[in-house]
């Protein structure tokens, strides 16, 4: 028998997702901007992938990494779309334990992959600026494929123990989750079992992924700036730095909302209950929405390829 008389063990467990606390009556209206964001993210990233695949001039390392970023953003969108819009449109809040684990796995998988792809893009910019003559020989197609496979493999290996550790827990408290999707810390808090191992492993994963990736990205840009300053011509320095603007913006769009959400959870005890939920949803939606816009606006080759597809007579 369980040590907790009212405990529930998987797979019979059902969780209840939360929409926007305190604004349940306005869910139909709130769904409108969220629906627009999802449409923008899906169409934008889909278009980026299409033009990179079909335009031979974009078959270069920089754009291969961009296609990885767009694929990751599409996965992140699709992972949350069903439950978020299901709550807003149909008030469908129930999710089974196994379905919750599947959603959680893919949300965290694509989040880890996004961080790793941004690191790969930083390495791409470093090689392109510091050693342009060897750029094509260092970042060959086979090497980029290996990097992509390594990103997927590492993220999967990290997450499998996280999921397996959750399956051993029992749940005897409220089964109401605080988000519109399944999130590891959120699920873990509802358990009445000892979660010290889960908590330690989750914290270690966060530090290893976000901490190491962000540190290496910062180090890459220190080396990039040093290489740019060694360029004699001011025009060449400006041109070299401009090739990094899109990536810097993508890094900011990914990491700033995550840091903001962490601050809200830690210090925003007096904040309205809907604020953390809205920020959490924005955290997962903002990068997929903004990245295609950033690269379309700031990258001439992408902009020209998009115009060629959308307005062929104007090119």
C-alpha positions, -999 to +999 in steps of 0.1 A: +000+000+000+011+036-006+024+055+023+000+083+013-036+070+015-050+096-009-022+093-034-027+086-071-001+068-092+003+069-130-011+061-155-046+066-141-038+102-131-054+132-148-041+167-145-060+199-150-044+227-169-049+264-161-059+291-185-054+327-173-063+329-136-089+356-129-096+362-166-115+330-174-145+350-187-122+367-212-107+335-226-124+338-259-110+373-264-075+364-251-075+336-277-075+361-305-040+375-300-027+341-291-042+326-323-026+354-343+008+347-327+005+310-335-004+317-371+025+342-374+050+318-359+039+288-380+036+306-413+069+326-407+090+297-398+074+275-425+082+302-451+119+305-438+123+267-442+107+267-476+129+295-491+161+279-476+152+245-490+142+258-525+167+286-530+202+273-540+219+305-530+209+299-494+225+265-492+253+279-469+262+271-433+246+302-418+212+294-434+214+257-425+217+268-388+188+292-394+167+263-408+175+243-376+163+273-356+131+275-376+125+238-372+130+241-334+106+271-333+079+251-352+083+222-328+080+245-298+048+261-312+031+228-321+040+214-286+018+240-268-008+249-295-033+222-288-036+227-250-034+265-250-060+270-277-080+240-263-084+259-230-092+292-246-117+279-271-133+249-256-123+250-219-106+216-223-084+214-192-080+177-186-048+160-197-037+124-188-004+118-171+011+101-201+000+128-225+014+154-200+047+136-200+048+136-238+040+173-241+065+181-213+092+161-231+088+179-264+085+214-248+117+209-229+134+191-259+128+220-283+137+246-256+171+228-250+176+225-288+169+262-293+195+271-268+220+247-285+212+259-320+218+295-309+252+284-296+259+267-329+250+300-347+274+319-325+302+295-335+292+300-371+295+338-368+328+334-350+343+312-378+329+335-405+344+366-390+377+354-375+387+329-402+366+337-434+391+319-458+386+286-440+348+291-433+336+267-460+362+240-451+355+242-413+317+242-415+311+216-442+277+201-448+286+168-431+299+187-400+267+208-398+247+175-400+268+161-372+262+192-351+224+189-357+224+153-348+244+160-317+220+187-306+190+163-309+208+134-292+221+154-263+187+170-256+171+136-257+196+120-234+192+148-209+154+146-209+148+108-207+160+105-170+139+136-162+108+119-175+116+085-159+121+102-125+087+117-128+070+084-135+081+070-101+063+098-081+029+096-065+005+125-065-019+132-036-023+170-036-042+191-060-039+180-096-043+215-110-012+227-129-003+264-130+002+267-168-016+260-200+008+232-208+028+206-188+060+220-173+085+199-153+087+221-121+049+226-122+042+188-122+069+180-097+054+204-071+021+184-071+038+152-059+036+139-024+067+118-029+103+128-021+113+150-051+148+159-040+164+138-068+140+153-094+147+188-082+184+183-082+184+168-116+162+195-130+184+223-116+215+205-129+199+203-163+190+240-163+225+250-152+242+228-178+220+238-207+212+275-202+242+283-181+268+266-203+252+277-236+248+313-226+283+315-212+298+300-244+277+324-265+290+353-245+326+340-249+320+337-287+310+373-289+340+385-269+362+367-295+341+380-323+344+416-311+382+412-307+383+399-343+362+428-356+384+453-338+414+439-356+399+447-390+415+479-404+387+493-425+358+509-405+334+499-433+345+463-431+342+464-393+306+477-396+298+451-423+312+422-401+292+434-371+260+437-390+261+400-399+258+393-361+228+416-354+201+391-363+217+364-341+222+388-312+185+397-314+175+360-315+196+354-284+180+383-266+144+372-276+151+337-262+169+345-230+153+378-217+118+363-214+132+333-195+150+355-171+119+377-167+098+347-159+123+335-133+122+369-116+084+370-116+083+335-100+109+344-074+101+381-065+066+387-079+046+372-050+023+403-050+018+403-087-017+394-101-021+356-106-025+360-144+009+377-148+031+346-145+008+326-167+008+352-195+046+356-193+051+318-193+030+316-225+049+345-241+082+329-232+075+299-255+057+320-282+080+350-285+110+333-301+090+314-328+071+347-336+101+370-336+129+350-352+114+349-387+107+386-385+142+394-373+159+374-400+135+386-427+141+422-419+179+421-411+191+395-436+192+407-472+194+372-488+164+359-468+144+391-476+152+387-513+143+350-513+110+357-495+101+385-520+109+361-549+084+337-535+057+361-524+060+388-552+079+372-581+072+401-604+087+426-580+121+409-580 
